[in-house]
Amino acid sequence: MTRRTRSREIALQVLYQTEQNAGTPPEEVRRFIERRLRGERKLVEFAEGLVAGVQANQPRIDALISEAAENWRLDRMAAIDRNILRLGAYEMLFCPEVPTKVAINESLELAKRYSTAQSSRFVNGILDRLQAAGGTPPADEPEPARDSPASPTVE
């Protein structure tokens, strides 16, 4: 497992936890990330950047996922799949340094590890549709700066 993959895994765990328990204090989230990533600064920053990016852009990301997910309402999706899709969509749309194929593949691996046997096909189908629909940041949303926390290159 690459180091960035581990950061994505921790970011997914945080997104899931904060969705299930919206009252989780930010300092508790930070401690969780630091413990799980053993305080490796670049990995912690990457995971925190992913979480912050998904949360800041969640309404737009959810709308795009809903459009791509034909016959599926977002609230009817499994919570883990919904958060895997959010993470993958965020990287595809707002992290230009992450190739789209990498964002999709990382999402598929998360689905295989944390969800059901069918989830990777479900996640792949929705992210493929999202990519086919444009796969670029929405015009009304600014792209993150290249030096944002989600930008460090750590393998």
C-alpha positions in Angstrom: 0.0 0.0 0.0 1.4 3.4 -0.9 1.6 6.1 1.7 -0.9 8.3 -0.1 -3.3 5.3 -0.2 -3.0 5.1 3.6 -3.8 8.8 3.9 -6.9 8.3 1.7 -8.0 5.4 3.8 -7.8 7.5 7.0 -9.6 10.4 5.2 -12.4 8.0 4.3 -12.6 6.8 7.9 -12.9 10.4 9.1 -15.5 11.3 6.5 -17.6 8.3 7.5 -17.2 9.0 11.2 -18.1 12.7 10.9 -21.1 11.9 8.8 -22.3 9.4 11.4 -21.5 11.7 14.3 -21.6 15.3 13.2 -20.6 16.6 16.6 -17.1 15.1 16.5 -14.8 17.9 17.7 -12.1 18.9 15.2 -9.3 18.4 17.7 -10.5 14.7 18.1 -10.4 14.3 14.3 -6.9 15.7 14.1 -5.7 13.4 16.9 -7.2 10.4 15.1 -5.4 11.3 11.8 -2.1 12.0 13.6 -2.3 8.7 15.5 -3.2 6.6 12.5 -0.5 8.2 10.3 2.0 8.1 13.1 2.5 11.9 12.9 4.1 11.8 9.4 3.6 15.5 8.6 3.1 15.2 4.9 0.7 12.3 5.2 -1.3 14.0 7.9 -1.5 17.2 5.8 -2.6 15.2 2.8 -5.4 13.4 4.7 -6.5 16.6 6.4 -6.6 18.3 3.0 -8.8 15.6 1.6 -11.2 15.7 4.5 -11.4 19.5 4.4 -11.8 19.6 0.6 -14.6 17.1 0.6 -16.4 18.8 3.4 -16.0 22.3 1.9 -17.2 21.1 -1.5 -19.7 18.5 -0.3 -22.9 20.2 -1.6 -21.5 20.5 -5.1 -19.9 17.0 -5.0 -23.2 15.5 -3.8 -25.1 17.2 -6.6 -22.7 15.9 -9.2 -22.8 12.3 -7.7 -26.6 12.5 -7.7 -26.7 13.4 -11.3 -24.3 10.6 -12.3 -26.1 8.0 -10.1 -29.1 7.2 -12.2 -31.9 5.7 -10.2 -30.0 6.1 -6.9 -30.7 8.7 -4.3 -27.6 9.7 -2.3 -29.4 9.1 1.0 -30.2 5.5 -0.1 -26.6 4.6 -0.8 -24.6 2.8 1.8 -22.8 5.4 3.9 -19.4 4.0 3.2 -20.0 4.0 -0.6 -21.3 7.6 -0.5 -18.1 8.7 1.3 -15.9 6.8 -1.1 -17.7 8.5 -4.0 -17.2 11.9 -2.4 -13.5 11.3 -1.8 -13.0 10.1 -5.4 -15.1 12.9 -6.9 -13.2 15.5 -4.9 -9.9 14.2 -6.2 -11.1 14.0 -9.7 -12.6 17.5 -9.7 -10.5 19.5 -7.4 -7.0 17.9 -7.3 -5.4 18.5 -10.7 -2.2 16.9 -9.6 -4.0 13.5 -9.1 -4.7 11.8 -12.5 -8.3 10.8 -12.9 -7.4 7.2 -13.4 -5.6 7.2 -10.0 -8.5 8.8 -8.2 -10.9 6.2 -9.7 -8.5 3.3 -8.9 -7.9 4.4 -5.4 -11.7 4.7 -4.9 -12.2 1.2 -6.2 -9.6 -0.2 -3.8 -11.3 1.5 -0.9 -14.6 0.0 -2.0 -13.1 -3.5 -2.2 -11.5 -3.1 1.2 -14.3 -1.4 3.2 -17.6 -2.3 1.4 -19.5 -5.1 -0.2 -18.4 -7.3 -3.2 -20.6 -5.3 -5.5 -19.5 -1.8 -4.3 -16.4 -1.5 -6.5 -18.6 -1.9 -9.6 -21.1 0.6 -8.3 -18.4 3.1 -7.4 -16.6 2.6 -10.8 -19.9 3.1 -12.7 -20.7 6.4 -11.0 -17.2 7.8 -11.1 -16.9 6.8 -14.8 -20.2 8.7 -15.5 -18.9 11.6 -13.6 -15.7 11.6 -15.6 -17.7 11.3 -18.9 -19.8 14.3 -17.8 -16.8 16.5 -17.8 -14.5 15.6 -14.9 -13.5 19.2 -14.4 -14.0 21.6 -11.5 -17.3 23.4 -11.7 -17.0 26.9 -13.1 -18.6 28.5 -10.1 -16.1 26.9 -7.7 -12.5 27.9 -7.5 -9.8 25.2 -7.8 -7.6 24.7 -4.8 -4.3 26.4 -4.8 -1.4 24.2 -6.0 0.1 24.6 -2.5 -3.0 23.5 -0.7 -2.8 20.7 2.0 -4.1 18.2 -0.6 -1.2 18.9 -3.0 1.9 17.5 -1.4 3.4 14.7 -3.5 4.0 11.8 -1.1 4.2 8.2 -2.4 
